[in-house]
Amino acid sequence: MQLDPRRILIFRTVAREGSVSGGARALGWTQPAVSQHIRLLEDEVGQALLLRSSTGVTLTEAGERLLRHADGIAGLIGSAEAELASLQEGAGRVTIAAFPSALADFVPRSIAAARAAVPGLTARVIELEPPEAIEAVLSGDADIAVAFEYDELHDDVQLARIPLGSDPSSIVLPLQHELASGAPIALEALAGEDWVAGCERCRRHLESLAADAGFAPSIQFETDDFVAVQSFVAATGSVALLPTMALRVHAREDVVVAPLADGSGRAVSLRHRHGAERVPAISTVLEALRRVWDERIG
């Protein structure tokens, strides 16, 4: 026996309406069409489900038992429709992998904006540097990577890329430093300084810029924590190169921040699997990330 779920639901409507004609009206169908589906369902069951009379229909024992299951089927379909409708409106779960300074302000504000637009949306966040964040998207462990690249280092991966914009680099100096006026500084002016380096990608960028400027930086301290970088600068008299995004979130009062004279920095982008933008929840978060970047950072 193989029952057609659609016919079961037609049978349920007829049973609830009390007649074939009433079921037809409720369904918006013709009475002959409904009668044919009931006959085919009875053929599938192998026995009568309805007893017809001039006053309507009466359920047989088989019909009563089938009706109980039909109510369950209708309930499950209704639940499925409600869940899918919610997802279509942008609700659902999205996992975002992002680097620390993006998580300090930009990503939380974007998630808040997405949830304000679609209250049923939930977001999970993973702190990862760009290579690991991109790998998480490629492996399916994350839906969106908030990543950055420098001119000398690009991620050549088969993911969709949404450019957000540039995040310029800044020099962080101790208060007593002779160049601590806040004016733009050329990197070569700091050739003899001790340096604090950040993540591996940021350290490689510093080394590349320094090589172009004709020196190798004396890196004495390394930390991924942009707050700790400033603490080392203030406490040890060293200098550092930090992205402006990190300094917008927190800048110590006992350091001076100056623009890098050449205006260089990192390019921030969003990465996701091709086609993921058609998933409403992911689309909602992507749009929120773009909007918040343009309003607060871009």
C-alpha positions in Angstrom: 0.0 0.0 0.0 1.3 3.4 -1.0 -0.8 6.4 0.0 -0.7 9.7 -1.8 -0.3 12.5 0.9 -2.1 15.0 -1.3 -5.2 12.8 -1.5 -5.1 12.2 2.2 -5.3 16.0 2.7 -8.2 16.2 0.2 -10.0 13.4 2.2 -9.4 15.4 5.4 -11.0 18.5 4.0 -14.1 16.5 2.8 -14.4 14.8 6.2 -14.1 18.1 8.0 -16.6 19.8 5.8 -19.1 16.9 6.0 -19.7 16.5 2.3 -17.9 16.2 -1.0 -19.5 19.4 -2.2 -18.4 21.2 0.9 -14.9 19.9 0.5 -14.8 21.0 -3.1 -15.9 24.6 -2.1 -13.2 24.7 0.6 -10.5 23.6 -1.8 -11.7 25.7 -4.7 -12.1 22.6 -6.9 -14.9 21.1 -8.8 -17.0 18.3 -7.1 -16.1 15.7 -9.7 -12.4 16.3 -9.3 -12.6 15.9 -5.5 -14.8 12.7 -5.9 -12.2 11.2 -8.3 -9.3 11.8 -5.8 -11.4 10.2 -3.0 -12.1 7.2 -5.2 -8.4 6.8 -6.0 -7.5 7.1 -2.3 -10.1 4.4 -1.5 -8.5 2.2 -4.2 -5.1 2.7 -2.5 -6.5 1.9 0.9 -8.5 -1.1 -0.5 -11.7 -0.2 1.3 -14.3 2.5 1.6 -13.5 5.6 3.6 -16.7 7.5 3.2 -20.3 6.5 3.1 -22.2 9.0 1.0 -25.9 10.1 1.5 -28.1 13.0 0.5 -27.1 14.8 3.8 -23.4 14.4 3.4 -20.8 11.8 4.2 -20.2 9.5 7.1 -16.7 8.1 7.9 -16.2 4.3 8.0 -13.9 2.9 10.7 -11.0 3.0 8.2 -11.9 6.6 7.4 -11.9 7.6 11.1 -8.5 6.1 11.6 -7.1 7.7 8.5 -8.5 11.1 9.5 -6.5 11.0 12.8 -3.3 10.5 10.7 -4.4 13.1 8.2 -4.6 15.7 11.0 -1.0 14.9 12.0 0.1 15.2 8.4 -1.6 18.5 8.0 0.0 19.7 11.3 3.5 18.7 10.1 3.0 20.4 6.7 1.7 23.5 8.5 4.8 23.6 10.7 7.1 23.1 7.7 5.4 25.9 5.8 5.7 28.2 8.8 9.4 27.4 9.2 10.2 27.8 5.5 8.2 31.1 5.4 10.3 32.3 8.3 13.5 31.3 6.6 12.3 33.0 3.4 11.9 36.2 5.4 15.5 36.1 6.4 15.3 34.2 9.7 17.7 31.3 10.4 21.2 30.7 11.7 24.4 32.2 10.2 27.9 31.6 11.3 30.5 34.4 10.8 34.2 34.0 11.1 36.1 37.3 11.6 39.4 38.7 12.8 39.7 40.3 16.2 39.5 44.0 15.4 36.4 43.4 13.3 34.8 41.6 16.2 35.5 44.5 18.5 32.8 46.7 17.0 32.0 46.2 13.4 30.6 42.6 13.4 28.6 43.0 16.6 26.9 46.2 15.3 26.2 44.4 12.0 24.6 41.4 13.7 22.5 43.8 15.8 21.3 45.5 12.6 20.5 42.2 11.0 18.5 41.0 14.0 16.7 44.3 14.1 15.6 43.8 10.5 14.8 40.1 11.1 14.2 39.2 14.7 14.2 35.5 14.0 17.8 35.5 12.8 20.5 34.1 15.0 24.2 34.5 14.5 27.2 32.4 15.7 30.6 34.1 15.6 34.1 32.5 15.5 37.3 34.6 16.0 39.7 33.6 13.2 42.4 35.3 11.3 41.7 35.6 7.5 43.4 32.4 6.3 41.6 30.3 8.9 38.3 32.2 8.4 38.4 31.5 4.7 39.2 27.9 5.3 36.2 27.7 7.7 33.9 28.9 4.9 35.5 26.5 2.4 34.9 23.6 4.7 31.3 24.6 5.6 32.1 25.5 9.2 31.2 29.1 8.6 28.9 30.9 6.2 30.7 34.3 5.9 34.3 35.2 6.5 35.2 38.8 7.3 38.7 39.0 6.0 41.5 41.4 5.0 44.3 41.4 2.5 47.4 43.5 1.9 48.8 44.5 -1.5 51.6 42.0 -1.2 49.3 39.1 -0.1 46.1 38.0 -1.7 43.9 35.0 -1.0 43.4 33.2 -4.2 40.4 31.0 -3.3 37.2 29.9 -5.1 34.8 32.0 -3.0 32.6 35.0 -3.8 34.2 38.2 -2.7 32.4 41.4 -1.6 34.9 44.2 -1.1 34.0 46.6 1.7 36.8 49.1 1.5 40.2 50.1 2.8 41.3 50.1 6.4 44.4 52.4 6.5 47.4 51.6 8.7 48.5 54.0 11.5 51.7 54.3 13.5 51.4 54.0 17.3 54.1 55.9 19.2 54.8 56.5 22.9 53.9 60.0 24.2 57.5 61.0 24.6 58.6 60.1 21.1 60.1 62.9 19.0 57.7 62.2 16.2 54.6 62.1 18.4 52.9 65.2 17.0 50.2 63.2 15.2 51.5 64.3 11.7 51.9 61.6 9.0 55.0 59.6 9.4 57.1 57.9 6.7 58.1 54.4 7.8 61.8 54.9 7.1 61.8 57.5 9.9 61.3 54.7 12.3 64.1 52.4 11.0 66.0 52.4 14.3 63.0 51.7 16.6 62.0 48.5 18.4 58.7 47.2 17.0 55.6 45.4 18.3 54.2 43.1 15.7 50.7 41.7 15.4 49.3 38.6 13.7 51.4 36.7 11.3 49.8 38.4 8.3 50.2 41.9 9.9 53.9 41.1 10.7 54.6 40.1 7.2 53.0 43.3 6.0 55.2 45.3 8.3 58.3 43.5 7.1 57.3 44.1 3.5 56.8 47.8 4.0 60.0 48.1 5.9 61.9 46.3 3.2 60.5 48.8 0.6 61.7 51.5 3.0 65.2 50.0 3.1 65.4 48.4 6.6 64.4 45.3 8.5 62.3 46.1 11.6 63.6 45.0 15.0 60.6 43.1 16.2 60.8 42.7 20.0 57.2 41.9 20.9 54.5 40.0 19.1 50.8 39.8 20.1 47.5 39.4 18.3 45.8 41.7 20.8 45.5 45.2 19.5 45.0 46.6 23.0 48.1 44.8 24.2 50.1 46.2 21.3 49.4 49.7 22.6 50.3 48.7 26.1 53.7 47.5 24.9 54.2 50.8 23.1 53.3 52.8 26.2 55.4 50.7 28.6 58.5 49.9 26.5 58.9 52.9 24.2 58.6 50.7 21.1 56.4 51.6 18.1 53.8 49.6 16.2 51.7 49.6 13.0 48.0 49.1 13.6 44.9 49.2 11.4 42.7 52.2 11.9 39.7 49.9 12.6 41.4 48.6 15.8 42.2 52.1 16.9 38.7 53.4 16.4 37.6 50.9 19.0 40.2 51.7 21.6 43.2 54.1 21.7 45.1 54.5 25.0 45.6 58.0 26.3 49.3 57.4 26.8 50.1 56.7 23.1 50.0 58.9 20.0 48.4 57.7 16.8 49.7 59.1 13.5 48.8 58.3 9.9 51.2 56.3 7.8 52.5 58.8 5.2 51.9 56.6 2.2 48.3 56.0 3.2 48.6 52.3 2.7 46.5 49.7 4.6 44.5 46.6 4.2 41.5 45.8 2.0 38.6 44.4 4.0 36.1 42.0 2.3 33.4 39.5 2.9 33.8 35.9 1.5 31.1 33.3 1.1 30.4 30.3 -1.0 28.9 31.0 -4.5 25.1 30.8 -4.2 25.0 31.4 -0.5 23.8 34.9 -1.1 20.5 33.4 -2.2 19.9 32.0 1.3 17.8 34.7 2.9 19.5 34.7 6.4 22.9 34.9 4.8 21.7 37.7 2.5 20.3 39.6 5.5 23.7 39.4 7.3 25.7 40.3 4.2 23.5 43.4 3.6 23.9 44.4 7.3 27.7 44.1 7.1 27.8 46.3 4.0 25.5 48.9 5.4 27.2 49.2 8.8 30.6 49.4 7.1 29.4 52.2 4.9 27.8 54.1 7.8 30.5 53.7 10.4 33.8 52.9 8.6 33.7 53.5 4.9 
